[in-house]
Structure formats: structure tokens, C-alpha cells
């Protein structure tokens, strides 16, 4: 798998509101009402990451979870990263304020 070129990267970012570039990866911070809900989100992402063998960098700060995605084997950002970003967005949307 090859890293996306600049044009493709920006085209993909345009389809993923809330995600941005940061230090060679795509990144987004998600907010939650409390720590328990943050961890529910992280646990669901962890299960999917294992299933697809694509693991994000995850930073938990009580009610905020920051995800960073890049494909280390490819040396950059690939379609796999955007697929996982969309998965994370769907999980968050499904959780609502729960």
C-alpha cells in the first residue's frame, strides 16, 4: 500500500469533517460527557483495530479522546487510515451522548 499523494490526501480530508493533518498523520479529538464513555469508545475502537490489524495512536484525557492515524508500514497516510477514521466517526455518532 502506497501513501496518498498530496491531492488525494486533501480530497480525503475534505470528506472527513473534524479530521486534520498533524505531524504526518490524520488526527481528531472526540469529546464525551465523562471518562467511562470515553473508554467505551476506546474499547470499541480497540476491537476493530485488532480485527483489521490497523492500530491508531490513542490519547485519553478524561472526557476527550484523540486519535492519530497513519500507516506505519507504508510510511505515510493511506486509505486504511481514512477507513478507520470513518469507522471512528460512525462509532461516535452511534454513541450520541450515551
C-alpha positions in Angstrom: 0.0 0.0 0.0 1.3 3.4 -1.0 0.9 6.7 0.9 -1.6 9.1 -0.6 -0.2 11.9 -2.7 -1.0 15.5 -1.6 -4.0 15.9 -3.8 -5.6 12.6 -2.8 -4.9 13.3 0.9 -6.6 16.7 0.8 -9.5 15.2 -1.2 -10.0 12.5 1.5 -9.7 15.1 4.3 -12.5 17.1 2.7 -14.8 14.1 3.2 -13.9 13.7 6.9 -15.1 16.7 8.8 -13.3 17.2 12.1 -10.1 15.4 10.9 -6.9 17.3 10.2 -3.2 16.8 9.5 -0.8 16.8 12.4 2.7 15.5 12.4 2.4 13.2 9.5 -0.9 11.7 10.5 -4.6 12.5 10.4 -5.9 13.4 13.8 -9.2 14.2 15.5 -10.3 14.8 19.1 -13.6 13.4 20.3 -15.4 14.8 23.4 -17.5 12.7 25.8 -19.6 13.5 28.9 -17.2 11.5 31.2 -14.3 9.1 31.4 -16.5 5.9 31.3 -18.0 6.9 27.9 -14.5 7.8 26.6 -13.3 4.4 27.5 -16.4 2.7 25.9 -15.4 4.5 22.7 -11.8 3.4 23.0 -12.7 -0.2 23.7 -14.9 -0.4 20.6 -12.1 1.1 18.5 -9.6 -1.3 20.0 -11.7 -4.3 19.0 -11.9 -3.0 15.4 -8.2 -2.2 15.3 -7.4 -5.8 16.2 -9.9 -7.1 13.7 -8.4 -5.1 10.8 -4.8 -5.1 12.1 -4.6 -1.3 11.9 -3.9 0.4 15.2 -4.4 4.1 15.9 -2.4 6.2 18.3 -4.9 6.9 21.2 -4.6 9.6 23.8 -7.2 9.6 26.6 -7.7 12.7 28.7 -10.7 12.1 30.9 -13.6 13.1 28.6 -11.5 13.6 25.5 -10.0 11.0 23.2 -7.6 12.0 20.4 -6.9 9.5 17.6 -3.9 9.7 15.3 -3.8 7.6 12.2 -1.0 6.8 9.7 0.1 3.6 8.1 3.5 2.9 9.5 4.2 0.0 7.1 3.6 2.4 4.1 5.4 5.3 5.7 2.5 7.7 5.5 -1.2 8.2 5.3 -3.2 5.7 3.2 -6.8 4.8 2.5 -6.6 2.5 5.5 -6.3 5.5 7.8 -9.4 7.2 6.3 -11.4 3.9 6.5 -10.6 3.7 10.2 -11.3 7.4 10.7 -14.8 6.9 9.2 -15.3 3.9 11.4 -14.4 6.0 14.5 -16.8 8.8 13.3 -19.7 6.2 13.0 -19.0 4.8 16.4 -19.1 8.3 17.9 -22.3 9.2 16.1 -24.0 6.0 17.2 -23.0 6.7 20.8 -24.6 10.1 20.9 -24.4 11.4 24.5 -24.7 7.9 25.9 
